[in-house]
Amino acid sequence: MAAWLLDVLPPCFRHHPVLRPHPAALAPIVRHQARGSVDGARDGYRAAQEPAGLVPPHAVDELLTAYRAERFKLAATARAAELVERALRDAVPHPGR
């Protein structure tokens, strides 16, 4: 599980060995990173028409298509991280419940 979480994070997170044995610490980082990336893709989609006139119209259309596709992938990663985070939280015994 930690391997998948590290795979979807920027590579710099692999330089922190404390995270590998603690997937419960990695999952919220992934969730926040993925949500931030979704927001960035949304902003990029809005800005993708700015180079209109500087690049051929088909290039702008292709860029918009790429942003849409990546936004959906990033949103799926954020949802998956939320599920992992919830599963890890539920797996921890809670005395008194």
C-alpha positions, 0 to 999 in steps of 0.5 A: 500500500505504501508503494502505491501511495509513494508512486502517486506522490511527487518523487521528492517524498521518497527522500523521507524514509519515515513515510514508507512504514506509515501509510496512514501518514502518507494517505492524507498527503496523497489526498491533499496533493491530488486535490491540489492537482485537480484544482491546478488542472481546473485552473489550467483548463481555464487558462488553456485558451490564453495562447489562442492565436499563438498556437493553431486552434487544434492544439488548443482543443487537444490541450483542453482534451488533455486537461479534462482527461488528467483532471479525471485521473487526478480526481480518481486518485484523490478518491482512492486516497480517501478510501485508503485513508478511511480503511487505514483509520477503520483498521486501527482498534478504537477501545471503548467503541 
